[in-house]
Amino acid sequence: MIIEARYRMGVSMRAIAREVGVSGSTISRELERASMSSRGHVWYDARVADHRAQALRARPKPCRLDSEPELRGVVVEKLKARLSPEQVAGRLRLEFPDRPEMHVSHETIYQALYVQGAGALRHELKVEKALRSGRTSRVPQSKLPRRSSRPWLEGAMIDARPAEAADRAVPGHWEGDLVVGPECSGIVTLVERAARFTLIGRLPGVRDSETVTGVLQSMIESLPDELVRTITWDQGTEMAQHALFSVRTQCPVFFCDPHSPWQRPTNENTNGLIRDFFPKGTNFNTITDEQLAEVQRLLNDRPRKVLEFYTPREKLTERITGVALTP
């Protein structure tokens, strides 16, 4: 009502803006939006302006995923493959570079999943969460003292690892760990630092060092030599026989500082992804080799933001062949 009254009195838009506590451009847009004219006379009616604002707020905003079935189908297919909305949006730009109608923002996908129509798109999926970890803050670094009763770590700490392993420019540097379950069940996970390519190996119901290093050896023995340079592990006793493993494979093992999982960030992240498929408490003795192979395939065919939405398999192939990827 103030805007209407002052406008009729001929007060300037700047003066009205100062009185109501907004910018002059806001008053200008409001008058332009809700003013009416007749026979050369222009006026502003606050009741009409309020009615129009209410109508705009109530108007259902169409979602592109509802009006474009081809785009919706591709989005649903990728979400079913456990890609995040951001990965879907990035991958669409790679797969359809010349078709802008097949591009969609990750925010639009989130809206369709969780907001619009009570999450209508979600009813086509088994998607329950957008953030895998659910954390709202970072886990603080540990201040616990260094462990000292592990002589087999001597000379193999991470500060002795070749510098080339740190910048991810040279392929063949891996990070590894165990993902364990009840009844001594578990799997060995290896992730290549440059391409984020993942290997998963089954443990046969025991987790001693001889068994773990044996499984690890079988996982890497089929890889080309240029893809087997180093492995970075935590200080778990399952790698106490790493020296014998290194002699057999010509692949040295280096160990993180105690309580420092951020020194193996790629493997930590990948193990979190694996827990999406096999939650804590999973008995890996009941998981088939086919299930493990399928999870490994899904992870390696998943587009990653850190890889500019290429997949680990594509990036590893690029590293091996030397043929650059093209959109």
C-alpha positions as CSV (number, residue, x, y, z in Angstrom):
1,M,0.0,0.0,0.0
2,I,2.9,2.4,0.7
3,I,4.2,2.0,-2.8
4,E,0.8,2.7,-4.3
5,A,0.2,5.7,-2.1
6,R,3.6,7.3,-2.7
7,Y,3.5,6.6,-6.4
8,R,0.2,8.4,-6.7
9,M,1.7,11.3,-4.8
10,G,4.5,11.5,-7.4
11,V,7.3,10.5,-5.0
12,S,10.4,9.3,-6.8
13,M,11.3,5.6,-7.0
14,R,14.5,6.2,-5.0
15,A,12.6,8.0,-2.2
16,I,10.0,5.1,-2.1
17,A,12.8,2.6,-2.0
18,R,14.5,4.4,1.0
19,E,11.2,4.4,2.8
20,V,10.4,0.7,2.4
21,G,14.0,-0.4,2.8
22,V,14.8,-1.9,-0.6
23,S,16.8,-0.9,-3.7
24,G,15.5,1.5,-6.3
25,S,15.7,-1.2,-8.9
26,T,13.4,-3.4,-6.9
27,I,10.8,-0.6,-6.9
28,S,11.3,-0.1,-10.6
29,R,10.7,-3.8,-11.4
30,E,7.7,-3.9,-9.1
31,L,6.1,-0.9,-10.8
32,E,6.9,-2.3,-14.3
33,R,5.4,-5.7,-13.3
34,A,2.2,-4.6,-11.8
35,S,1.3,-1.2,-13.4
36,M,-1.6,-0.8,-15.7
37,S,-2.4,1.8,-18.3
38,S,-5.4,3.2,-20.0
39,R,-5.7,6.2,-22.4
40,G,-2.2,7.3,-21.6
41,H,-2.6,7.1,-17.9
42,V,-0.4,4.7,-15.9
43,W,-1.2,3.6,-12.3
44,Y,-0.2,1.0,-9.8
45,D,-2.7,-1.0,-7.8
46,A,-1.3,-2.8,-4.8
47,R,-4.2,-5.3,-4.7
48,V,-3.7,-6.4,-8.3
49,A,0.1,-6.6,-7.6
50,D,-0.5,-8.9,-4.6
51,H,-2.9,-11.1,-6.6
52,R,-0.4,-11.5,-9.4
53,A,2.4,-12.4,-6.9
54,Q,0.1,-15.0,-5.3
55,A,-0.7,-16.5,-8.7
56,L,3.0,-16.7,-9.6
57,R,3.9,-18.4,-6.4
58,A,1.1,-21.0,-6.7
59,R,1.7,-21.8,-10.4
60,P,3.2,-25.3,-10.7
61,K,6.5,-25.0,-12.5
62,P,7.0,-27.6,-15.2
63,C,10.0,-30.0,-14.8
64,R,12.0,-30.8,-17.9
65,L,12.2,-34.4,-16.9
66,D,8.4,-34.6,-17.0
67,S,8.1,-33.0,-20.5
68,E,11.0,-34.7,-22.2
69,P,10.6,-38.5,-22.0
70,E,13.9,-39.3,-23.8
71,L,15.9,-37.2,-21.3
72,R,14.0,-38.7,-18.4
73,G,14.6,-42.2,-19.6
74,V,18.4,-41.7,-19.8
75,V,18.5,-40.0,-16.4
76,V,16.5,-42.8,-14.8
77,E,18.8,-45.4,-16.3
78,K,21.9,-43.8,-15.0
79,L,20.4,-43.2,-11.5
80,K,19.5,-46.9,-11.4
81,A,23.2,-47.6,-12.0
82,R,23.9,-45.7,-8.8
83,L,25.2,-42.5,-10.3
84,S,24.7,-39.4,-8.3
85,P,22.7,-36.5,-9.9
86,E,26.0,-34.6,-10.4
87,Q,27.6,-37.5,-12.2
88,V,24.5,-38.0,-14.4
89,A,24.5,-34.3,-15.4
90,G,28.2,-34.3,-16.2
91,R,28.0,-37.6,-18.1
92,L,25.1,-36.3,-20.3
93,R,27.3,-33.5,-21.5
94,L,30.0,-36.0,-22.5
95,E,27.6,-38.4,-24.2
96,F,25.5,-35.8,-26.0
97,P,27.8,-32.9,-26.7
98,D,25.8,-31.6,-29.6
99,R,22.4,-32.1,-28.1
100,P,21.7,-29.4,-25.5
101,E,18.2,-30.7,-25.1
102,M,19.8,-33.8,-23.5
103,H,21.6,-31.6,-20.9
104,V,20.2,-31.0,-17.5
105,S,21.6,-29.6,-14.3
106,H,22.1,-31.8,-11.3
107,E,19.9,-29.5,-9.3
108,T,17.0,-30.2,-11.6
109,I,17.5,-34.0,-11.0
110,Y,17.6,-33.4,-7.2
111,Q,14.4,-31.4,-7.4
112,A,12.7,-34.2,-9.4
113,L,14.0,-36.8,-6.9
114,Y,13.2,-35.1,-3.6
115,V,10.9,-32.1,-4.1
116,Q,8.6,-31.9,-7.1
117,G,5.5,-34.0,-6.9
118,A,6.6,-35.4,-3.6
119,G,9.7,-36.9,-5.4
120,A,7.9,-38.4,-8.3
121,L,11.1,-39.5,-10.0
122,R,12.2,-41.3,-6.9
123,H,9.3,-43.7,-7.2
124,E,10.9,-45.2,-10.3
125,L,14.1,-45.9,-8.3
126,K,15.4,-47.3,-5.1
127,V,17.3,-44.1,-4.3
128,E,17.1,-43.1,-0.6
129,K,19.9,-40.5,-0.2
130,A,21.9,-38.0,-2.1
131,L,25.0,-37.9,0.1
132,R,26.6,-41.3,0.6
133,S,28.2,-40.6,4.0
134,G,25.5,-38.4,5.4
135,R,28.2,-36.4,7.3
136,T,27.8,-32.7,7.8
137,S,31.3,-32.0,8.9
138,R,34.8,-33.4,8.4
139,V,36.2,-36.0,10.7
140,P,39.0,-34.5,12.7
141,Q,42.5,-35.9,12.3
142,S,43.6,-38.2,15.1
143,K,46.0,-36.9,17.8
144,L,46.8,-40.4,19.0
145,P,50.6,-41.2,19.4
146,R,52.4,-43.1,16.7
147,R,52.6,-46.9,17.0
148,S,56.0,-48.3,17.6
149,S,55.8,-52.1,17.9
150,R,55.7,-52.9,14.2
151,P,59.3,-53.5,13.0
152,W,58.2,-54.6,9.6
153,L,57.2,-50.9,8.9
154,E,60.8,-49.8,9.0
155,G,62.0,-48.3,5.7
156,A,58.5,-48.6,4.2
157,M,56.7,-45.5,5.5
158,I,54.9,-43.2,3.1
159,D,57.6,-40.6,3.2
160,A,59.9,-43.1,1.4
161,R,57.3,-43.6,-1.4
162,P,58.4,-42.2,-4.8
163,A,57.4,-38.6,-5.3
164,E,55.7,-39.5,-8.6
165,A,53.0,-41.4,-6.6
166,A,51.8,-38.3,-5.0
167,D,50.8,-36.2,-8.0
168,R,48.9,-39.0,-9.8
169,A,50.6,-38.1,-13.1
170,V,52.2,-41.6,-13.5
171,P,49.8,-44.6,-13.6
172,G,50.4,-47.8,-11.6
173,H,50.4,-46.4,-8.0
174,W,47.6,-48.1,-6.0
175,E,46.0,-47.7,-2.6
176,G,44.7,-50.8,-0.8
177,D,42.7,-51.9,2.3
178,L,40.4,-54.6,3.6
179,V,36.6,-54.3,3.9
180,V,35.6,-56.8,6.5
181,G,32.5,-58.6,7.8
182,P,31.5,-61.2,10.4
183,E,33.0,-64.7,10.6
184,C,36.4,-63.5,9.4
185,S,34.9,-62.7,6.0
186,G,36.2,-59.8,3.9
187,I,37.4,-58.5,0.6
188,V,40.6,-56.8,-0.6
189,T,40.2,-53.6,-2.4
190,L,42.8,-51.9,-4.7
191,V,42.3,-48.5,-6.4
192,E,44.7,-47.0,-8.9
193,R,45.4,-43.4,-7.9
194,A,45.4,-41.8,-11.3
195,A,42.4,-43.5,-13.0
196,R,40.5,-44.5,-9.9
197,F,40.2,-48.0,-11.4
198,T,39.1,-50.6,-8.8
199,L,40.0,-54.2,-8.2
200,I,38.1,-56.4,-5.7
201,G,39.4,-59.7,-4.4
202,R,37.7,-62.2,-2.0
203,L,39.3,-63.4,1.2
204,P,38.7,-67.2,1.9
205,G,37.4,-66.8,5.4
206,V,40.8,-65.9,7.0
207,R,42.6,-62.6,7.2
208,D,46.2,-63.4,8.2
209,S,49.0,-61.8,6.3
210,E,50.0,-64.8,4.2
211,T,46.4,-65.1,2.9
212,V,45.9,-61.3,2.3
213,T,49.2,-60.9,0.4
214,G,48.4,-64.1,-1.6
215,V,45.0,-62.6,-2.7
216,L,46.7,-59.3,-3.5
217,Q,49.3,-61.0,-5.6
218,S,46.6,-62.8,-7.7
219,M,44.8,-59.5,-8.2
220,I,47.8,-57.7,-9.7
221,E,49.6,-60.5,-11.6
222,S,47.5,-60.0,-14.7
223,L,48.2,-56.3,-14.9
224,P,50.8,-54.8,-17.3
225,D,54.1,-54.0,-15.7
226,E,53.6,-50.3,-16.2
227,L,50.5,-50.5,-14.1
228,V,52.2,-52.1,-11.1
229,R,54.5,-49.6,-9.4
230,T,53.6,-49.2,-5.7
231,I,50.8,-49.9,-3.2
232,T,50.0,-47.7,-0.3
233,W,48.3,-49.4,2.8
234,D,47.4,-48.6,6.3
235,Q,49.4,-50.1,9.2
236,G,47.2,-53.2,9.6
237,T,49.0,-56.4,10.5
238,E,47.6,-58.1,7.5
239,M,50.5,-56.7,5.5
240,A,53.2,-57.8,7.9
241,Q,54.6,-60.1,5.1
242,H,54.8,-57.2,2.6
243,A,58.5,-57.8,2.0
244,L,57.9,-61.3,0.7
245,F,55.0,-60.0,-1.4
246,S,57.3,-57.3,-2.9
247,V,60.0,-59.8,-3.8
248,R,57.4,-62.0,-5.6
249,T,55.7,-59.1,-7.5
250,Q,58.4,-56.4,-7.7
251,C,55.8,-54.1,-6.3
252,P,56.9,-52.3,-3.1
253,V,54.4,-51.5,-0.4
254,F,54.4,-48.3,1.6
255,F,52.5,-47.6,4.8
256,C,50.6,-44.5,5.9
257,D,51.3,-42.7,9.2
258,P,49.2,-44.1,12.1
259,H,45.6,-43.0,12.2
260,S,45.9,-41.1,8.9
261,P,43.3,-42.5,6.4
262,W,43.5,-39.2,4.4
263,Q,46.8,-40.5,3.1
264,R,44.8,-43.1,1.2
265,P,41.9,-40.9,0.1
266,T,41.1,-42.7,-3.1
267,N,40.8,-46.1,-1.4
268,E,38.8,-44.6,1.6
269,N,36.3,-43.1,-0.8
270,T,36.0,-46.3,-2.9
271,N,35.4,-48.4,0.2
272,G,32.6,-46.0,1.1
273,L,31.1,-46.6,-2.4
274,I,31.5,-50.4,-1.8
275,R,29.6,-50.1,1.5
276,D,26.7,-48.8,-0.6
277,F,26.4,-52.2,-2.0
278,F,27.6,-54.2,1.0
279,P,26.6,-52.4,4.2
280,K,28.4,-52.9,7.5
281,G,27.5,-56.3,8.9
282,T,27.6,-58.0,5.5
283,N,29.0,-61.5,5.6
284,F,31.2,-61.7,2.5
285,N,31.2,-65.5,2.8
286,T,27.6,-65.3,1.5
287,I,28.4,-63.0,-1.4
288,T,29.0,-64.7,-4.8
289,D,32.0,-64.0,-7.1
290,E,29.4,-62.8,-9.6
291,Q,28.1,-60.2,-7.2
292,L,31.7,-59.0,-6.5
293,A,32.5,-58.8,-10.2
294,E,29.3,-56.8,-10.8
295,V,30.1,-54.3,-8.1
296,Q,33.7,-53.9,-9.6
297,R,32.1,-53.4,-13.0
298,L,29.7,-50.7,-11.8
299,L,32.5,-48.8,-10.0
300,N,34.8,-48.8,-13.0
301,D,32.0,-47.7,-15.4
302,R,30.8,-44.9,-13.1
303,P,31.6,-41.4,-14.4
304,R,33.5,-39.4,-11.8
305,K,33.6,-35.6,-11.4
306,V,37.3,-35.8,-10.6
307,L,37.9,-37.4,-14.0
308,E,35.8,-34.8,-15.8
309,F,33.0,-37.3,-15.8
310,Y,34.9,-40.0,-17.7
311,T,34.9,-43.4,-16.2
312,P,37.8,-45.1,-14.5
313,R,37.8,-47.8,-17.2
314,E,38.0,-45.1,-19.9
315,K,40.8,-43.3,-18.1
316,L,42.8,-46.5,-17.5
317,T,42.4,-47.4,-21.2
318,E,43.7,-44.0,-22.1
319,R,46.7,-44.5,-19.9
320,I,47.5,-47.9,-21.4
321,T,46.9,-47.1,-25.1
322,G,48.1,-43.5,-25.1
323,V,45.0,-42.5,-27.1
324,A,43.5,-39.4,-25.7
325,L,39.8,-39.5,-24.9
326,T,37.5,-37.3,-26.9
327,P,34.0,-36.1,-26.0
